[in-house]
Amino acid sequence: MNPIGRVEELRKDMISSLKKFVSINSVNPAFGGPGEEEMANWLTELLRDLGYETVKRYDVKDEKGIVRSNLVTLIKGKNTSRTLWIVTHMDKVPEGSRDLWDHDPFDPVEKDGKIYGRGAEDNGGSL
């Protein structure tokens, strides 16, 4: 199957996963949010459900003493002489004034083929 066909085949699952990502409040603790713990728990489960054999979690205190969760996983390919790294983040920026939102920023809205909510683009799209 060509790559576009594969994306189409997985479209519903990708949309569902992005909506779940948006629904989790992982606002950076430096801005008063709860941090990445719940997001890391969900992503670990998702990765394992998708067949990733190795999912390692590292909970590390940052310079302010706040625990930040990090995940590392490996997809074994056919060519072991090459490596591809995908680096992204799980935390979100604060939602700002709720008065500026038409809906709860952590309740994703699908409209006109787009998903709206906190983190849908930064950085849910890459995750």
N, C-alpha and C positions, 0 to 999 in steps of 0.2 A: 504494500500500500504506500502511496506517496505521502509525504509529510503533511500536506494540507488535508488529505483524506483522514489521516490519523487524528489531526486536531479536531476535525468535524466529529469524528467518532467519540472523542473525549469531551466535547463542548459542554454537555450537561454537567458532567462531574467537575469540570474546571469552574463553571459558574457556581455550583454548589459550594465548592471549596473556597472560592473567593468571598462568597457571602458569609461563610462561617468565619473567615479571617476578619472581615469587617466587623462582625458582631462581637469580637473579643476586644475588650478595652486593654490595650497594651501600651498605653501612653507612658512615655519615658518617666521614670521616677524622679528625675531631676526637675520635672515640671509638675510634680504632685500626683503622677499616675501610679498605677499598680505595678508597672513593669511587665516583663516578658514571661513570667512563670506560667500563667494559664496558656499563653500562646505556645510556649515550648512544649507543654504537656500535650496540647492538641496536635501540634505538628509532628511530634514524636509518634503519636498514635497513627496519624495519617500516613507518614512515611512507612511505618511498619505494615500498615494495611495495603500499601501500594507495592509491597514486596522488597523494600530496602532491608537487607539483612543486618547491616550494621548501622545503628544510630547511636552516636555518643553524645552525651550531654555534659557540658561544663558550666557549672554555676560559679561565677567568679565575682568577687567584690571589686567594684570600681574604685577610683581614687576618693570617692565620698563614702565608701563603705557600703554601698548599695549592691545587693546581689543581682547580677545580670546573667541571664541564661543564654547559652550558646549551644548550637547543635552542629554536629559534623556527621556527614554520611558519605558513603562511597557507592558508586555505581560502577561495577566492573565492566569494562568494555572488551572488545576483541583485540585492540592494539594497545598492549601494555607499555609501549615505548612513549606514549603521549598522555598528557594529563590536561583535563579541562577543569578549572575552578569556577564555581558560581558562588559569588559572595553577595549577601543581601542582609537586611536587618529586619527584626521582628517588632521593634518598638514603633510607636506612632507619635506624631506631634499632637499636642493638645487640640481639642476640637474648637477652642475659642468660645465666644459667646453663643450659647444655644439659640439665642434670638435670631442669629444669622442663618440658621438651618431651617429648612422646610420640614424636616423630620429629625428624629433621634439619629445623631451621627453614627451610632453603633447599631442601628437597625437598617441594614442595607436595602436600598430601593433600586429595582431594575426598571429602567424607563428608556424607550427608544434604542434598545440594544446596548445600553450602558448600565453599569452598576455604580450607584452613588452611595458614599458613606466614608467615614474616617478610615484612611489607610487603603482605600480601593486602588489608588494609583501609586501612592508612596507608602508602603512598598509592596502591597499585595499583588500587584501585577507581575512582579518578578518572582515572588514566592509561588 
